[in-house]
Amino acid sequence: MNYKDLEKKSVAELGDLITATRNELQAERFKDRFAKKASIIRNAKLVIAQALTEMNARARRGDTK
């Protein structure tokens, strides 16, 4: 997911995205050792970090879209 796409989402949508991605990350982490995909874990962490950054930036600006 691109950061510009995250800027267009509402706060509620960002919260839903974070929740869904955290669930996906947890499921991937606790898979069998040979079934894990490092790229999925890496991308999930990236999306979570970007969404949290956008939410915090909006909170500091007072922007709630």
C-alpha positions as a Python dict, from the first residue, in 0.01 Angstrom:
ca = {
    (1, 'M'): (0, 0, 0),
    (2, 'N'): (124, 343, -92),
    (3, 'Y'): (149, 621, 168),
    (4, 'K'): (-56, 851, -57),
    (5, 'D'): (-340, 597, -38),
    (6, 'L'): (-326, 614, 342),
    (7, 'E'): (-353, 994, 336),
    (8, 'K'): (-689, 963, 158),
    (9, 'K'): (-841, 726, 416),
    (10, 'S'): (-1045, 842, 712),
    (11, 'V'): (-936, 785, 1072),
    (12, 'A'): (-1187, 502, 1110),
    (13, 'E'): (-1061, 333, 794),
    (14, 'L'): (-702, 365, 919),
    (15, 'G'): (-802, 205, 1249),
    (16, 'D'): (-969, -83, 1066),
    (17, 'L'): (-664, -125, 843),
    (18, 'I'): (-432, -137, 1146),
    (19, 'T'): (-650, -396, 1318),
    (20, 'A'): (-674, -617, 1010),
    (21, 'T'): (-303, -593, 937),
    (22, 'R'): (-208, -673, 1296),
    (23, 'N'): (-428, -984, 1280),
    (24, 'E'): (-264, -1086, 953),
    (25, 'L'): (81, -1029, 1105),
    (26, 'Q'): (1, -1239, 1410),
    (27, 'A'): (-134, -1522, 1196),
    (28, 'E'): (177, -1518, 980),
    (29, 'R'): (416, -1509, 1277),
    (30, 'F'): (266, -1817, 1438),
    (31, 'K'): (260, -2033, 1129),
    (32, 'D'): (479, -2337, 1091),
    (33, 'R'): (844, -2243, 1060),
    (34, 'F'): (861, -2354, 698),
    (35, 'A'): (535, -2187, 595),
    (36, 'K'): (628, -1835, 707),
    (37, 'K'): (680, -1570, 442),
    (38, 'A'): (925, -1298, 543),
    (39, 'S'): (795, -1058, 280),
    (40, 'I'): (441, -1074, 418),
    (41, 'I'): (566, -1002, 771),
    (42, 'R'): (786, -715, 649),
    (43, 'N'): (506, -557, 445),
    (44, 'A'): (254, -591, 729),
    (45, 'K'): (492, -411, 966),
    (46, 'L'): (543, -138, 708),
    (47, 'V'): (169, -80, 658),
    (48, 'I'): (108, -70, 1035),
    (49, 'A'): (388, 183, 1086),
    (50, 'Q'): (271, 404, 801),
    (51, 'A'): (-91, 401, 918),
    (52, 'L'): (7, 483, 1276),
    (53, 'T'): (232, 764, 1151),
    (54, 'E'): (-53, 912, 949),
    (55, 'M'): (-294, 888, 1244),
    (56, 'N'): (-44, 1058, 1477),
    (57, 'A'): (28, 1331, 1222),
    (58, 'R'): (-344, 1403, 1194),
    (59, 'A'): (-381, 1410, 1572),
    (60, 'R'): (-102, 1665, 1599),
    (61, 'R'): (-254, 1881, 1325),
    (62, 'G'): (-602, 1847, 1471),
    (63, 'D'): (-719, 1702, 1141),
    (64, 'T'): (-985, 1428, 1164),
    (65, 'K'): (-1102, 1390, 800),
}
